[in-house]
C-alpha cells in the first residue's frame, strides 16, 4: 500500500470510488471531499495495485482547531474504505502508515486527531487498535455526538 496526496490525474480513481449508504451516514464521499481541498485541507489516497482502496483528508489550521488546542495537531477527516474493498485490512494498513506519512510531509506535527461518530463502533475499535486514544473529549457534529481521539507522534530527537 502507498499513501499519496491527491493529484488531478487521480480523478478517475475518485470517480470510481464507492461507498455504501450505511457509510455515508458517518462520512463524506471522496468526490465531495476533493472539491473541498484547500491550502490546509489535503486529500490523501491509499493505493493498492493501482486501485484507490481508502480515502481521507488531512486538515491543518482551522480544520483541527475545533477538536484540539494543539497548534501542531493535524485532523484526519472523511476516512473511508471503498465498499468493495472492505474486510481486507486496508483501513488498518492505511492508519498504520499514517504516522510516518504525516512526519514525512509535516515534520512539525506532533499529534494526529480525529473525530468519530459515537454510533460508529467499528471505526472506534479500529482507531483504538492502531493506537488512537480516547481522552474523553466530545464534540457535537452534524451527524451526532463525536468522540475525539488522538495519536501522539514521537519526536525523532
FIKOLZA-1660 file (N, C-alpha, C; in steps of 0.1 Angstrom, whole numbers, plus 5000, padded with zeros to 4 digits):
% residues 157
   i   px   py   pz ch aa at
   1 5008 4988 5000  A  X  N
   1 5000 5000 5000  A  X CA
   1 5009 5012 5000  A  X  C
   2 5004 5022 4992  A  X  N
   2 5011 5035 4992  A  X CA
   2 5001 5046 4996  A  X  C
   3 5005 5055 5005  A  X  N
   3 4997 5067 5007  A  X CA
   3 5003 5078 4999  A  X  C
   4 4994 5086 4992  A  X  N
   4 4999 5097 4984  A  X CA
   4 4988 5108 4984  A  X  C
   5 4993 5120 4982  A  X  N
   5 4985 5131 4981  A  X CA
   5 4977 5131 4967  A  X  C
   6 4965 5135 4967  A  X  N
   6 4957 5136 4955  A  X CA
   6 4963 5145 4945  A  X  C
   7 4962 5141 4932  A  X  N
   7 4966 5149 4921  A  X CA
   7 4954 5148 4911  A  X  C
   8 4953 5158 4903  A  X  N
   8 4941 5158 4893  A  X CA
   8 4942 5146 4884  A  X  C
   9 4953 5140 4882  A  X  N
   9 4954 5128 4874  A  X CA
   9 4947 5116 4881  A  X  C
  10 4945 5117 4894  A  X  N
  10 4938 5107 4902  A  X CA
  10 4923 5107 4901  A  X  C
  11 4918 5117 4894  A  X  N
  11 4903 5119 4894  A  X CA
  11 4896 5107 4889  A  X  C
  12 4900 5099 4880  A  X  N
  12 4893 5086 4876  A  X CA
  12 4892 5077 4888  A  X  C
  13 4902 5076 4897  A  X  N
  13 4901 5068 4909  A  X CA
  13 4890 5073 4918  A  X  C
  14 4890 5086 4920  A  X  N
  14 4880 5092 4928  A  X CA
  14 4866 5089 4923  A  X  C
  15 4864 5091 4910  A  X  N
  15 4851 5089 4904  A  X CA
  15 4846 5074 4905  A  X  C
  16 4855 5065 4905  A  X  N
  16 4851 5051 4906  A  X CA
  16 4850 5046 4921  A  X  C
  17 4854 5054 4930  A  X  N
  17 4853 5050 4945  A  X CA
  17 4839 5049 4949  A  X  C
  18 4836 5038 4956  A  X  N
  18 4822 5036 4960  A  X CA
  18 4820 5034 4975  A  X  C
  19 4810 5041 4981  A  X  N
  19 4807 5040 4995  A  X CA
  19 4792 5035 4995  A  X  C
  20 4790 5027 5005  A  X  N
  20 4776 5022 5008  A  X CA
  20 4768 5033 5015  A  X  C
  21 4755 5032 5014  A  X  N
  21 4746 5042 5020  A  X CA
  21 4749 5042 5035  A  X  C
  22 4752 5030 5041  A  X  N
  22 4755 5030 5056  A  X CA
  22 4768 5037 5059  A  X  C
  23 4777 5038 5050  A  X  N
  23 4790 5046 5053  A  X CA
  23 4787 5061 5052  A  X  C
  24 4778 5065 5043  A  X  N
  24 4775 5079 5041  A  X CA
  24 4769 5085 5053  A  X  C
  25 4764 5077 5063  A  X  N
  25 4758 5083 5075  A  X CA
  25 4769 5089 5084  A  X  C
  26 4781 5084 5081  A  X  N
  26 4793 5088 5090  A  X CA
  26 4803 5096 5083  A  X  C
  27 4803 5096 5070  A  X  N
  27 4814 5103 5062  A  X CA
  27 4809 5109 5049  A  X  C
  28 4818 5117 5043  A  X  N
  28 4815 5123 5030  A  X CA
  28 4822 5114 5019  A  X  C
  29 4816 5115 5007  A  X  N
  29 4822 5108 4996  A  X CA
  29 4835 5115 4992  A  X  C
  30 4845 5107 4987  A  X  N
  30 4858 5113 4983  A  X CA
  30 4856 5124 4972  A  X  C
  31 4846 5122 4963  A  X  N
  31 4843 5132 4952  A  X CA
  31 4840 5146 4958  A  X  C
  32 4832 5145 4969  A  X  N
  32 4828 5157 4976  A  X CA
  32 4840 5164 4983  A  X  C
  33 4848 5155 4989  A  X  N
  33 4859 5160 4997  A  X CA
  33 4870 5167 4988  A  X  C
  34 4873 5161 4976  A  X  N
  34 4883 5166 4967  A  X CA
  34 4879 5180 4963  A  X  C
  35 4866 5183 4962  A  X  N
  35 4862 5197 4959  A  X CA
  35 4864 5206 4970  A  X  C
  36 4865 5201 4983  A  X  N
  36 4868 5210 4994  A  X CA
  36 4883 5212 4997  A  X  C
  37 4891 5206 4989  A  X  N
  37 4906 5207 4991  A  X CA
  37 4910 5222 4991  A  X  C
  38 4920 5225 5000  A  X  N
  38 4924 5238 5001  A  X CA
  38 4939 5238 5005  A  X  C
  39 4944 5250 5008  A  X  N
  39 4958 5251 5013  A  X CA
  39 4960 5243 5025  A  X  C
  40 4950 5242 5034  A  X  N
  40 4951 5235 5047  A  X CA
  40 4944 5221 5047  A  X  C
  41 4936 5218 5037  A  X  N
  41 4928 5205 5037  A  X CA
  41 4933 5197 5024  A  X  C
  42 4940 5186 5027  A  X  N
  42 4946 5179 5016  A  X CA
  42 4941 5165 5015  A  X  C
  43 4936 5161 5003  A  X  N
  43 4931 5147 5001  A  X CA
  43 4943 5137 5001  A  X  C
  44 4941 5126 5007  A  X  N
  44 4951 5115 5007  A  X CA
  44 4945 5102 5002  A  X  C
  45 4952 5095 4993  A  X  N
  45 4947 5083 4988  A  X CA
  45 4956 5071 4992  A  X  C
  46 4949 5060 4996  A  X  N
  46 4957 5048 4999  A  X CA
  46 4955 5039 4987  A  X  C
  47 4966 5036 4980  A  X  N
  47 4965 5029 4967  A  X CA
  47 4971 5015 4969  A  X  C
  48 4964 5005 4963  A  X  N
  48 4969 4991 4963  A  X CA
  48 4967 4986 4949  A  X  C
  49 4978 4982 4943  A  X  N
  49 4977 4976 4929  A  X CA
  49 4970 4986 4919  A  X  C
  50 4973 4999 4921  A  X  N
  50 4966 5008 4912  A  X CA
  50 4952 5012 4915  A  X  C
  51 4947 5006 4926  A  X  N
  51 4933 5009 4930  A  X CA
  51 4932 5018 4942  A  X  C
  52 4923 5027 4942  A  X  N
  52 4920 5035 4954  A  X CA
  52 4912 5027 4964  A  X  C
  53 4918 5023 4975  A  X  N
  53 4910 5015 4985  A  X CA
  53 4905 5022 4997  A  X  C
  54 4913 5032 5001  A  X  N
  54 4909 5040 5013  A  X CA
  54 4912 5055 5010  A  X  C
  55 4904 5063 5015  A  X  N
  55 4905 5078 5013  A  X CA
  55 4903 5085 5026  A  X  C
  56 4911 5097 5027  A  X  N
  56 4908 5106 5038  A  X CA
  56 4915 5119 5035  A  X  C
  57 4911 5129 5043  A  X  N
  57 4917 5143 5042  A  X CA
  57 4925 5145 5054  A  X  C
  58 4936 5152 5052  A  X  N
  58 4944 5158 5064  A  X CA
  58 4941 5173 5064  A  X  C
  59 4937 5177 5076  A  X  N
  59 4933 5191 5077  A  X CA
  59 4941 5198 5088  A  X  C
  60 4947 5209 5084  A  X  N
  60 4955 5217 5094  A  X CA
  60 4948 5230 5097  A  X  C
  61 4953 5238 5106  A  X  N
  61 4948 5251 5108  A  X CA
  61 4934 5251 5114  A  X  C
  62 4925 5258 5107  A  X  N
  62 4911 5260 5112  A  X CA
  62 4903 5247 5113  A  X  C
  63 4907 5237 5105  A  X  N
  63 4900 5224 5105  A  X CA
  63 4902 5216 5118  A  X  C
  64 4914 5217 5123  A  X  N
  64 4917 5209 5135  A  X CA
  64 4913 5217 5148  A  X  C
  65 4912 5230 5147  A  X  N
  65 4910 5239 5159  A  X CA
  65 4898 5235 5167  A  X  C
  66 4887 5231 5161  A  X  N
  66 4875 5227 5168  A  X CA
  66 4877 5214 5176  A  X  C
  67 4888 5207 5173  A  X  N
  67 4890 5194 5180  A  X CA
  67 4902 5194 5189  A  X  C
  68 4911 5203 5188  A  X  N
  68 4923 5203 5196  A  X CA
  68 4928 5217 5198  A  X  C
  69 4934 5220 5209  A  X  N
  69 4941 5233 5212  A  X CA
  69 4955 5232 5208  A  X  C
  70 4960 5221 5203  A  X  N
  70 4974 5219 5200  A  X CA
  70 4976 5226 5186  A  X  C
  71 4985 5236 5185  A  X  N
  71 4987 5242 5172  A  X CA
  71 4995 5233 5162  A  X  C
  72 5001 5223 5168  A  X  N
  72 5009 5213 5160  A  X CA
  72 5001 5200 5157  A  X  C
  73 4988 5201 5158  A  X  N
  73 4980 5189 5155  A  X CA
  73 4975 5190 5141  A  X  C
  74 4971 5178 5135  A  X  N
  74 4965 5177 5122  A  X CA
  74 4953 5168 5124  A  X  C
  75 4943 5171 5116  A  X  N
  75 4930 5163 5117  A  X CA
  75 4928 5154 5106  A  X  C
  76 4925 5141 5109  A  X  N
  76 4921 5132 5098  A  X CA
  76 4905 5133 5097  A  X  C
  77 4901 5135 5085  A  X  N
  77 4886 5136 5083  A  X CA
  77 4882 5129 5071  A  X  C
  78 4869 5125 5071  A  X  N
  78 4863 5118 5059  A  X CA
  78 4870 5105 5056  A  X  C
  79 4875 5098 5066  A  X  N
  79 4882 5085 5065  A  X CA
  79 4872 5074 5060  A  X  C
  80 4875 5067 5049  A  X  N
  80 4866 5057 5044  A  X CA
  80 4873 5047 5036  A  X  C
  81 4867 5035 5034  A  X  N
  81 4872 5025 5026  A  X CA
  81 4862 5021 5015  A  X  C
  82 4866 5020 5003  A  X  N
  82 4857 5016 4992  A  X CA
  82 4849 5004 4996  A  X  C
  83 4836 5004 4995  A  X  N
  83 4827 4993 4999  A  X CA
  83 4832 4979 4993  A  X  C
  84 4837 4979 4981  A  X  N
  84 4842 4967 4975  A  X CA
  84 4855 4962 4981  A  X  C
  85 4862 4970 4989  A  X  N
  85 4875 4966 4994  A  X CA
  85 4874 4964 5009  A  X  C
  86 4863 4965 5015  A  X  N
  86 4861 4964 5030  A  X CA
  86 4864 4949 5034  A  X  C
  87 4869 4948 5046  A  X  N
  87 4872 4935 5052  A  X CA
  87 4885 4929 5048  A  X  C
  88 4894 4937 5041  A  X  N
  88 4907 4932 5036  A  X CA
  88 4918 4938 5044  A  X  C
  89 4915 4946 5054  A  X  N
  89 4925 4952 5063  A  X CA
  89 4932 4965 5058  A  X  C
  90 4926 4970 5047  A  X  N
  90 4932 4982 5041  A  X CA
  90 4931 4995 5050  A  X  C
  91 4920 4996 5057  A  X  N
  91 4918 5008 5066  A  X CA
  91 4929 5007 5077  A  X  C
  92 4930 4996 5083  A  X  N
  92 4941 4994 5093  A  X CA
  92 4955 4997 5088  A  X  C
  93 4957 4991 5076  A  X  N
  93 4970 4993 5070  A  X CA
  93 4973 5008 5067  A  X  C
  94 4963 5015 5062  A  X  N
  94 4965 5030 5059  A  X CA
  94 4967 5037 5072  A  X  C
  95 4960 5034 5083  A  X  N
  95 4962 5040 5096  A  X CA
  95 4976 5037 5102  A  X  C
  96 4981 5026 5099  A  X  N
  96 4994 5022 5104  A  X CA
  96 5005 5030 5096  A  X  C
  97 5003 5033 5084  A  X  N
  97 5012 5041 5076  A  X CA
  97 5011 5056 5079  A  X  C
  98 5000 5060 5084  A  X  N
  98 4997 5074 5086  A  X CA
  98 5007 5082 5094  A  X  C
  99 5012 5077 5106  A  X  N
  99 5021 5085 5114  A  X CA
  99 5034 5088 5106  A  X  C
 100 5040 5078 5100  A  X  N
 100 5052 5081 5092  A  X CA
 100 5049 5091 5080  A  X  C
 101 5038 5089 5074  A  X  N
 101 5034 5098 5063  A  X CA
 101 5033 5112 5068  A  X  C
 102 5026 5114 5079  A  X  N
 102 5025 5128 5085  A  X CA
 102 5039 5133 5089  A  X  C
 103 5047 5125 5095  A  X  N
 103 5060 5130 5099  A  X CA
 103 5069 5134 5087  A  X  C
 104 5067 5126 5076  A  X  N
 104 5075 5129 5064  A  X CA
 104 5071 5142 5058  A  X  C
 105 5058 5145 5057  A  X  N
 105 5052 5157 5050  A  X CA
 105 5050 5169 5059  A  X  C
 106 5048 5166 5072  A  X  N
 106 5045 5177 5081  A  X CA
 106 5054 5175 5093  A  X  C
 107 5067 5177 5092  A  X  N
 107 5076 5174 5104  A  X CA
 107 5073 5181 5117  A  X  C
 108 5066 5192 5116  A  X  N
 108 5063 5200 5129  A  X CA
 108 5051 5194 5136  A  X  C
 109 5043 5185 5130  A  X  N
 109 5031 5180 5136  A  X CA
 109 5035 5169 5146  A  X  C
 110 5029 5170 5158  A  X  N
 110 5032 5161 5169  A  X CA
 110 5020 5153 5174  A  X  C
 111 5008 5156 5167  A  X  N
 111 4996 5149 5171  A  X CA
 111 4986 5148 5160  A  X  C
 112 4981 5136 5158  A  X  N
 112 4971 5133 5148  A  X CA
 112 4957 5132 5155  A  X  C
 113 4947 5139 5151  A  X  N
 113 4934 5140 5158  A  X CA
 113 4924 5135 5148  A  X  C
 114 4914 5128 5153  A  X  N
 114 4902 5125 5145  A  X CA
 114 4890 5125 5154  A  X  C
 115 4878 5127 5148  A  X  N
 115 4865 5127 5155  A  X CA
 115 4857 5116 5148  A  X  C
 116 4852 5107 5157  A  X  N
 116 4844 5095 5152  A  X CA
 116 4830 5096 5158  A  X  C
 117 4820 5093 5150  A  X  N
 117 4807 5093 5155  A  X CA
 117 4805 5083 5166  A  X  C
 118 4798 5087 5176  A  X  N
 118 4796 5078 5188  A  X CA
 118 4789 5065 5184  A  X  C
 119 4781 5065 5173  A  X  N
 119 4774 5053 5168  A  X CA
 119 4783 5044 5159  A  X  C
 120 4794 5049 5156  A  X  N
 120 4803 5041 5146  A  X CA
 120 4813 5033 5154  A  X  C
 121 4808 5022 5160  A  X  N
 121 4816 5014 5170  A  X CA
 121 4827 5007 5162  A  X  C
 122 4825 5002 5150  A  X  N
 122 4835 4995 5142  A  X CA
 122 4847 5004 5140  A  X  C
 123 4845 5017 5136  A  X  N
 123 4856 5026 5134  A  X CA
 123 4863 5029 5147  A  X  C
 124 4856 5031 5158  A  X  N
 124 4862 5034 5171  A  X CA
 124 4872 5022 5175  A  X  C
 125 4867 5010 5173  A  X  N
 125 4875 4998 5176  A  X CA
 125 4888 4998 5168  A  X  C
 126 4887 5001 5155  A  X  N
 126 4898 5002 5146  A  X CA
 126 4908 5012 5150  A  X  C
 127 4903 5024 5153  A  X  N
 127 4912 5035 5157  A  X CA
 127 4920 5032 5170  A  X  C
 128 4913 5026 5179  A  X  N
 128 4919 5022 5192  A  X CA
 128 4930 5011 5189  A  X  C
 129 4927 5002 5180  A  X  N
 129 4936 4991 5177  A  X CA
 129 4949 4996 5171  A  X  C
 130 4949 5007 5164  A  X  N
 130 4961 5012 5158  A  X CA
 130 4968 5023 5166  A  X  C
 131 4963 5026 5178  A  X  N
 131 4970 5035 5187  A  X CA
 131 4963 5048 5190  A  X  C
 132 4951 5051 5185  A  X  N
 132 4945 5063 5188  A  X CA
 132 4939 5062 5202  A  X  C
 133 4939 5073 5210  A  X  N
 133 4934 5072 5224  A  X CA
 133 4922 5082 5226  A  X  C
 134 4912 5077 5233  A  X  N
 134 4901 5085 5236  A  X CA
 134 4904 5091 5250  A  X  C
 135 4906 5104 5250  A  X  N
 135 4909 5111 5263  A  X CA
 135 4896 5117 5269  A  X  C
 136 4885 5113 5264  A  X  N
 136 4872 5118 5270  A  X CA
 136 4866 5130 5263  A  X  C
 137 4873 5136 5253  A  X  N
 137 4868 5148 5246  A  X CA
 137 4856 5144 5237  A  X  C
 138 4845 5152 5238  A  X  N
 138 4834 5150 5229  A  X CA
 138 4830 5163 5222  A  X  C
 139 4825 5162 5210  A  X  N
 139 4820 5174 5203  A  X CA
 139 4807 5170 5197  A  X  C
 140 4799 5180 5193  A  X  N
 140 4787 5178 5186  A  X CA
 140 4789 5180 5171  A  X  C
 141 4787 5170 5163  A  X  N
 141 4789 5171 5149  A  X CA
 141 4776 5172 5142  A  X  C
 142 4776 5174 5128  A  X  N
 142 4764 5175 5120  A  X CA
 142 4756 5162 5121  A  X  C
 143 4763 5151 5123  A  X  N
 143 4756 5138 5123  A  X CA
 143 4756 5132 5137  A  X  C
 144 4756 5140 5148  A  X  N
 144 4755 5135 5161  A  X CA
 144 4768 5137 5169  A  X  C
 145 4768 5131 5181  A  X  N
 145 4779 5132 5190  A  X CA
 145 4792 5126 5185  A  X  C
 146 4803 5132 5187  A  X  N
 146 4816 5127 5182  A  X CA
 146 4826 5125 5193  A  X  C
 147 4833 5114 5192  A  X  N
 147 4844 5111 5201  A  X CA
 147 4857 5116 5195  A  X  C
 148 4864 5125 5202  A  X  N
 148 4877 5130 5197  A  X CA
 148 4888 5120 5202  A  X  C
 149 4896 5115 5192  A  X  N
 149 4907 5106 5196  A  X CA
 149 4920 5112 5191  A  X  C
 150 4931 5109 5197  A  X  N
 150 4944 5114 5194  A  X CA
 150 4954 5103 5193  A  X  C
 151 4964 5106 5184  A  X  N
 151 4976 5097 5183  A  X CA
 151 4988 5107 5184  A  X  C
 152 4995 5105 5195  A  X  N
 152 5007 5114 5197  A  X CA
 152 5019 5108 5190  A  X  C
 153 5025 5117 5182  A  X  N
 153 5037 5113 5174  A  X CA
 153 5049 5115 5183  A  X  C
 154 5058 5105 5182  A  X  N
 154 5071 5106 5189  A  X CA
 154 5080 5114 5181  A  X  C
 155 5087 5124 5187  A  X  N
 155 5097 5132 5180  A  X CA
 155 5109 5124 5177  A  X  C
 156 5115 5127 5166  A  X  N
 156 5127 5120 5162  A  X CA
 156 5140 5126 5168  A  X  C
 157 5139 5129 5181  A  X  N
 157 5150 5136 5187  A  X CA
 157 5155 5128 5198  A  X  C
% end
